[in-house]
Structure formats: C-alpha cells, structure tokens
Amino acid sequence: MKTKFGLVARTAGMAIALCGFQRAALADRVRMDVGMATTHLEANKKQIGYIKVGLTGFALERERRTPVNVAIIIDRSGSMSGDKIAKAREAAMMAVDRLNPDDIVSVVAYNDTVSVLVPATKVSDKSAIRAGIERLDAFGSTALFAGVSKGADEVRKFLSRDRVNRVILVSDGQANVGPSSTSALAELGESLAKERICVTTIGLGLDYNEDLMTQLARKSDGNSGFANSSDDLVRLMKSEFGDVLAVVAQELSVRIDCAEGIRPVRVLGREADITGSTVRVLINQINAGQEKYVLLEVEVPATRASQTREVAAVTASYANMMTRSTDTLSATTSVRFTDSPAEVERSVNREVMIAVVTQTAVERNKLAVELRDKGRIEEAHAALTDNAGYLKHNASKLDSAALGVYAARNVVDAKNLDDANWGRQRKDMRYMQRSSEAQQSY
C-alpha cells in the first residue's frame, strides 16, 4: 500500500516562495526539509549554491520499535587475546540482553577460518546465545572478508523489509587472509547495501586498517567507530545498539531534479548518482529524531535582479517501519536574485550553512590526511590550521557550538602529526570524517 501526502507549510504564503524552504510532517511520518544555503543570490553573475534535503525520523514509542536481524562478527585472531576478547564477549552479551524475543541475532567469529558460534535465531533463549558467545577465544590470522560474508549469510536467513538488517564488525587487525584490499571490502559493502544490509565497523586499538573499515561502512551506508581501548568497545557497542533499536525508516530514496539552467555539480559527503540534471541518493536507515541529509552543490546561471528562479524539485520515498507502508514526500525550492550583497547575507539559512561548512571541513580534513600520508607534514599542519580557522570563523558567524568543537579537534589534529602520535590520530580523524559524512548518532 502506498501512502502519499503533501507538504504542511510552517511559514505563510510568500515567505515560502521566496526562501525555498518547505516542510512535510505528520505523525509517524518522516519530515522532509528542503532549503537553499541562502534564499537570495547576487544578480547578474553565475555562481555556486547549495541545496540541503533533510530527512528527520519521527518519534518512536519504545514498545513499537522495529524488530531487528543483526549479525555480530568478532575478530578472534591472536592479537585479540586477553582483555580485548574478554571485552568483545562482554559487548556481545550486553547487546543480546537488549534484544526482544522476536529479534534475530547471530554471532560469527573469524581468524584463519570462520565459525558460526550462534546461528541466526530468535532471541527466545538468551542463555543458549550467551553460551555460544562464551566460546569466543583468540588465535590465528585475520580472514576479515570471509567473516563479513558469513555474517551477511546469517542475516540473509531472515532478511526482511520489516526488520532492521545489520552486520556489526569488530576487528583489531589487518585483513591478511583472503581478499584484503580496501577496494575489495568497499565492493562487498556496496553489494550488501543493494540487499538492504548495512555494515557497522568498530576498529579496536591501533593496528586495524581504518581505510578498509571506513570504506566498508561508507559503501553500505553503515556506521563506523574507533575504540582506542577495550573499555571503549563496550561503550561503542551500546551506542550502536541504541542506533539499531531506534530505526523508524529504511530504503530512503531521494531524487533531486534540477530546474532548467541549473547544473548539479556534486553531492557532499554521500555516494550519489548524477545523470544529466537528475541526482539520486540512497540512504539505508533513519532513526527516531535523527536527521540525515543530502547536500547538493549546484551551479546557478546569471539572473536579473528581482527575479525568482526555481532551483529544484525534490521527491523522496521510504519504507515506514511503523505503518509498513511506502511513504512519498515532495517539495520544490527556489531562490531570488538581488543587487544587494547585504540582502544576500541576511538571507543565510543557518541550518543549511552549518551543513555546508561541516562537509567542506571534512573534505579539507581528508586532504590533510592525504598530505601527511605522503610525508608532507608541514603542508598537512597548515591545512589543518587553516581548517580550524575556517571552522572557528563560521562557528562564531553561525552561532554553532558543533562547528566550534570541530575547530578545536582540527587544532588537536594539527598537533599530532609526528610519528609518535600519527597512528592513533589518523584513526581518530578517519572516524570523525565518517561520522560527520553519515550524520551518525554517535
């Protein structure tokens, strides 16, 4: 059954037409906010603009949450011995304790080979599941690709549009048995996303491959975490299951059709397909109260002052996990042209601009990592220092505490580029980049 509904305008008449900002909201429905970074642009010049499509999950009553189908995959190679494997067992058991009898869970462990400790099963006998987790020990090498693949096989046994289908990977090492390249793991993540399975990766310690883990998460639209210590692992698993148990919408498909004369340039922070004037983006899941957004950079042609130009029409559809329907949203956005730079400045949409600054800063932070990887430490330091200044300026201008925090993090990043600190710092930076791009809840 399809449910279609229009937009509920929260601002009257002409203001909506001018600012290009519209909202859709009903109980048990995702809200869509579409807006330009500035509602006015300078007249008579070609320029860049930004469209933000924000999708926010509706409130969730605890007793109505979506049942889950989750595979917990744990690296049991020799490097995980001792406190690491003990904390992995603790984290897995904590996760199982939060599940309901109708949820599905499986536990997979891997080293040179892969073992299914708990085959996919309903969580009706937690003592049996806990007994399976207790069998976790550590020895051997790291067949990461095979471990993720086997976990996905367990999820497929109960794969359903009516469940949250997720793989959660915990690893402290490199993939050294079977396919081990970043591209191979990225392709695996991309293929799982097409099956509606997303992968969360949690890297433990300082020896795992953060590029590989981040790409696996990114390509499947999953979360990514960095546990610097064994104790951090339990905390991250708790946060991850808070995310898993709060999903209200899945299979979100966003289509942006740019108006005549408007050229889509790129989507910041997300995978996207741009064909001609049409942009398509898929988002795996949204949680209750969480906003995930698509940020599109567009080129706007020179237009006379006092003219209003439609920029884009946006449609979105998603699987509503509460009503078991497919809901559809739609909106348009436009911009007005002026000879007054002051009017352009006054028209800044704060929420959209914070997103633009955040994703621009993430790109600059990534560039700094690339420079440091090439041994160009002074250039990396300069890039991070400049980024911190950019963030600090915009934090003040936009009154954004979050941008201020990110500025401070870039200052810390710049101070830890030496060989003694770079291993840990690089992992922390990759985690923050992925978290910002995906708009993670933790």
N, C-alpha and C positions, 0 to 999 in steps of 0.2 A: 504494500500500500504506500502510495506517495502522498506526502503532505506538503502542500505549497502555501506559502504565505508571504505577504508583502512586508513592507517596512513600516515601523512605527516611528514617526519623526518626533524627536525630542526638542527640536527648535522650530519655531514657526516660520512658515512661508518663505519670504525672500532670503532670509539668512541661510537656509539650507541650500537654495540655488546658488548663492554666492560662495559659500565656504566649501561646497562639495563634500559635506560630511553628513552621512545618514546612518541610522541605526535600525537594527532589526532585533526585537526582543520579545519573547513570550515565555511563559512558564514552561520548564522542561524543553527549552529550545536554546541552541547556541546563538549568541548575539554576534552580529557582524557589524563592525565599524569600518567605514571606508573614508579616507580623508587624504588631502594633499598636505605636504610639509608646510606650504604657505598657500593661503587661499587667494592671494594676489601675486602676480608676476609682473616684472617690468615690461612695458610695452616696447614694440618695435625691435626686439632682439631675440635671436634663437638662444635657448637656454635649457638647463637641466632642471627637472622637477622630480619629486618623489611621491609615489602613491603607497600608502600603507593600508593593507587589508587585515584588520584584526578580528580574530575569532575567539570568543570567550565562552568557556564552558559554564553551564547553568549549575545552580546549587544542587547538591546531592544529599538525599536523605540516606543515612547510613544503612538502614535496613533494606534499601532498594538498590544497593550497588551492583554493578555488573559482575557476574561470575568470571573467574579467571582461569586460564590454561597456561601455566608457566613451567618452564624447564630451568632448573638451576644447574649450571655447568661449572664444575670446580676443577681447576688445575691441581693435580696431585703429584706433580713431578717432584724430584728430590729437593729442589730449592724451597718447596712449600713445607718442609718438615718442621717440627717443633711448634712454636706459637702460631705460625701462620695457618697451618692446617687445623689447629685447635680452634682458632677464631673463625675459620671458614665453616667448621661444623656448627659452632655457636650461631653464626649468622644465618645459616640454612635452617636451623631449628627454630630460631626466632621468627623467620619468615613463615614457616609452616604453622606455627602457633597462631598467626594472624589470619589464617585461611579458614573458610567455612566448609562444612561437609560437601557442598555442591561444587566447590572449586576443584580444579585438576592440577596436580603437581607431579613433576618427575625430577629426579636428581641423577645427573650424569657426572662421572669423574673420568679424567684422562691423564695419561702420561705417554709412554710409548704407544699404548693401545687405549681403547675406550671401554669403560664399564658403565652399565646402567645400574646404579645402586637402587633406585626406586623407579620402576616403570611408570609411565603416565597412569595415574589413578585418582579417583575421587578421594578427597581428604576426609574420609569417614573413620579411618583407623590411624590416628596420629602416632600411636605407639609403634606401629609397624614401620611407618615412614621414618620416625626418629631412629629406629633400629638400623635402617638402611643407611642413614646419614652417619651413624656411629662407625660404620665400616670404613669411613674415609681414612686413608693413610697416605704417606707421600714417599715416592721413589721414582726413578727413571727420568725420561726426557719429556718433551712437550709437543704432543700432537694436537695443536690448538684447532686447526681446521677441521679435523675429524671429530673433535669434541663438540664444536658448534654444530656440525652437520648432524651428529647423533642427537643432540638436544632438539634440533629442529624436527627430526623424525619423531621424537616423542610428542612434541606439540602437535604434529600433523595427525596423530591418532584421534584427537578430539578437536581438531581445527574447526572453528565455528564463528560466524559473524556475530553471534550472540555472546561471545566470550572475548576477554582481553587475552590475546595470544602473544606471549612474550618469552624470549630467551634471555637469561641473565648469566653473563660470563664473568667468572672471577679468575684472574691469572696474575702470576708474579714474574713471568718469564717470556722469553722469545719463542716464537713458533719454529721448532727445529726438526720436526718430523712431519712429512707430507707437505702440501702447499704452504708456503711460508712468507710469500711476498705481500706487501701492502695491497697491491692491485688484486691479488687472488682473494684476499679476505674482503676487500671492497666489493668485488663481484658477487661473493657469497651474500653479503649484506643486501646488495641490490636485488638479488634473486629472491631472498626471503621477504623483502618488502612487498614484492609483487604477490606474494602469498598471504599478505596481511599479517606477517610475523615481524615484529621489530626486535632488535637485539640491543640490550644494555650491556656495556662493558665496564668492568671495575678493575683497574690496574692496581696491584698491590706492591709496594716497595719501589725500589729504584732501578730494577733490572728489566722490567717489561718494555715492550715496544709500543710507545704511546701513539706513534703514527698509525701503526696497524690497528690498534684498538679503537682509535678515534675514527678512522675511516670505516671500520666495520659498523660502528654505531651510526655515523653520519649517513651512510648509504641505505641503512634500514630505517632511518628516522628514529633511532633509539637514543637513550641517554648515555652519558659517559661519566665515569667517576675516577678519582685518583685517591687511593688510600695510602698515605705515606707510612702508616704504621698498621699493625694488626688490629689495634683497637678501632682505627678509622673504618675498617672493613665492616664491622658490626653497625656502626653509625650510618654508613652509606647504604647498606642493605635495608636498614629500617626506613631510610628516606625513599629508596627505590620502591619498596612495597607500599609506602604511603602513596606513591605515584600510581602504582599498578591498581590499587584498590579504589582509586578516585576517578577512573576513566568514565566519561559520560558520552563521548562521541568518537567514532572511528571512521576510517576511509574518507577523510575530508579531501574533496577535490575543488580547487579554486581555479577559476578561469577568468582572465582579465583580457577583455577585447579593447584595444586602444582605438580611440576615435580617429577619423581621417586626419592625416597630418601629424599624428603623434607617433613617435618611434620608440618602441621598447628597447632599452639598452641592456639591462641585466637585472637579475634578482640578487639582492644582497643576502648572504648567509644561508641560502637554501638551494637545493637542487631544483632546476626548473627546465621546462621545455619552451623555447621561444620559436615560434613559427610565424613568419610574417608579422602581423600586428597582434597576434594572439599569444598569450602567456598562460601556461598551465603548470600548476604546482600541486603536489600531493603531500598531505600531512597525515601521519599514521593515526595519531590519537590526541585528544584534548581532555584534560582533567577538569573537575568541578572548580569553578572560579579561576581557572588558568587561562591566560591569553597566549595564543600563538599567532604569529603574524607573517604575512608575506610583504616584503618591501621591494617595490619595483622602481627602478630608475628609468625615467623617460626623457626623451628629447622633445621639447615643445617649440614649434616654429614661431617666428616673429609675428606678433599680432598687434593691431592698433589698440590704443588706449580706450577704455570704457567698453571694450568688447568682453563677452563671456564665451569661453570655449569649453565644450565637453571634452574631457580628457580620456575617460574610460568607462566602460560598463563592466561590472563585476557580478559573476554568479558563483555560488558555492553550493555544494551538496555534501551530505554526510549521513552516516548511519547513526541514528539516535538510539543509544543503548538502553534508554528507559522506555520509550514508546515502541521500540522495534520497528520504526518507520524510517524511510529515507526522506529527509527534510531538504528543502531548497531555499536559498536566500538570494536576493539580488539587490543591486544598488548601482548608482552612477555617481561619478564625481566630476566636478568642473572647476575652472579657475577663471578669475577675472584679471584683466590687464590694466595697468595704471602707469602714469608718468612719474609717480611719486615713490622714490625709494623708501621713504618713511612709512608709507602705507603698506608696502611690501613687508617691512619689518614688523609692523603692528599686526600683520595677518598670520604670523607664525603659529602653526598648530603645535603646541608644546609636546604632546604625546608622540606625534609623528616625528618631530625633530629629535627627540631623545632616542628613538629607534634608529634614525639615520646616523646620528653621532655614534651610537653604540656599535653598529655594524661597520661603519667606516673605521672606527678604532680597532675593531677586531682584525680587519684586513691589515692595518698598519702593524699590529702586534704580530701577525703571522709573518709579515715581511721582516721584522726584526729577528724572528727565529731563523728564517732562511739566511739572513746575513751572518748570524752567529754560527750557523752550521758550516758556513764557508770560511770561518775563521776571521771574518771582518768585524771584530769585536767593537772597535771604535764607532763604526757605522751603525751597528746594532744598538749601541748605547745612545747614539744621537737620535736614532729613530724612536726609541722608547721614551727618551726625554721629551722630544717634540710631541709625541703622542700624549704623554702626561699633561703637557701644557695645553694641547688641544682639548683634552677632556676637562681639565680644570676650568678653562675659559667657558666652555659650554655648560658645565655644571653650575657655574655662577649665573650665566645668562638665562638658563632654563630652570633654575632653582631645582636641580636634580641631585639628590643625595647619592643615587646609584652611580651617576657619572663621576661624582667626586670619589667614590670608593674605587672605581675603575682607574681613575687617575692615580690614586695612591698605589694601586697594585702595579702600575707601569713604572712608577718610581722604584719600587722594590725589585721589579724585573731588571731594571737597568743596573742595579747594584749587585746583581748575582749572575753576571755573565762570565766570571772567571772559571777556570777548570774545576776548582774545588766545589763550586755550588751549581754548576750548569746542569748536571744530571737531574737533580731534583727540580730546579727552576723550570727546565724545559717541560717536564711533565705537568707541573702546575699551570704553565702557560697554555699548553695544549688543552688541558681540562677546562680552563676558563674560556678559551676560544669556542670550544664545542658547546659548553653550557650557554654561552651568550647567543650563538647562532641558533640553537634549538629552542631557546627560551625555556630551558629546563626549570623545574620547580625546586631543584636543589643544586 
